[in-house]
Amino acid sequence: MTATEASSPSTQLFIGLMSGTSLDGVDGVLADFSAPQPRVLAHHALPFSPALKQELLALNTPTDNELHRAALAANGLVHVYAQTVAALLKATHTHPTHVCAIGAHGQTVRHQPSAFDGTGYTLQLNNPALLAELTGIDVVADFRSRDVAAGGQGAPLVPVFHEGIFGQANSTVGVLNIGGIANLSVLHANGEVMGFDCGPGNALLDHWCHVYTGNAFDDNGAWGASGSVITPLLQAMLAEPFLHLPPPKSTGRDLFHPTWLAHQLKGFANASIADVQTTLTELTARACVADVLRHANEAHELIVCGGGALNGLLMSRLQAGLPRMRVVSSDERGMPPLHVEAAAFAWLARQTVLGLPGNLPKVTGARGARILGGIFKA
């Protein structure tokens, strides 16, 4: 596509940037919204350097000199964002002036909606002013805090986007996004949409894999497939109260972190490390299956996106737990798993630019629909 071809009306081309709780890096898309169904023109993934990943992970829990370190980590993150934007523009021969805005989610390091003072907070490290400066494109950022200010969870924000691209007339569909945390969207046959966080996705799996193999993730679930489930450990982890809360609910690394896992592993010191990986995979699958059965039991299909869709063992365990449903990758429904969340934040940026709400109060628990995010002009 040439730059001339990309110069469609000003609200049609948007970039979405997502760096999730998996902390593996940035996924970016350039999306065209000129038709009813958005079209991804390009996707680019850029991993974090080991140093940046370690610093972002460390900032998920209280640490020394947090304000200084967080500000510098945000700058480092934005430089990765800017490189991703440059790669998308180059791949499509698109000039920055032909892109209406970038939706930049930022890196969540704390998520405590409604906590402490009744309002709580959600914190995404970001420097959208710097991103606007580096790219020459308007930036929309800080999507979650307005929903939290309105009494909501600030998450999940993607169900309304899922409904637009995966919803089916007269049929209930489940959409399961498995990033660091797993979240479920239920697209009811009557048009109603609900969504919430189920529990851990890849965060604990990736942590265990990195510690004991040096690999960033368990490729296709092969290591997990080599072990066996430790039933008492699985039962103990499934007793986590969050997993049994009714929606609206959201979570993050504030709860499902290495210290939580170390606490669960007390009494299992002699367990095989491969068996722990298998058990963590089963934990993610069981938590997701339980919520699908509670809230989308009538669905005929569960569409899976995010990095978890690339884990063959996890996909097979989801299918085993949902024998009456067809569990499929979002790739089979027109959008590759690693494109979906980034495309959702491109859509959310467009909503903000157009002055339209981006949240669903029934999903987040907010007092009403709100325009999300702030705009940083180039």
Buried (B, 14 or more C-beta within 10 A) or exposed (E): EEBEEBBEEEEBBBBBBBBBBBBBBBBBBBBBBEEEEBEBBBBBBBEBEEEBBEBBBBBBBEEEEBEEBBEBBBBBBBBBBBBBBBBBBEBBEBBBEBBBBBBBBBBBBBBBBBEEEEBBBBBBBBBBEBBBBBBEBBBBBBBBBBBBBBBBBBBBBBBBBBBBBBBBEEEBBBBBBBBBBBBBBBBBBEEEBBBBBBBBBBBBBBBBBBEEBEEBBBEBBEBBBBBEBBEEBBEBBBEBEBBEEEBBBBBBBBBBBBEBBEEBBEEBEEBBBBBBBBBBBBBBBBBBBBBBBEBBEEBBBBBBBBBBBBBBBBBBBBBEBBEEBEBBBBBEBEBBBBBBBBBBBBBBBBBBBEEEBBBBBBBBBBEEBBBBBBBBEB
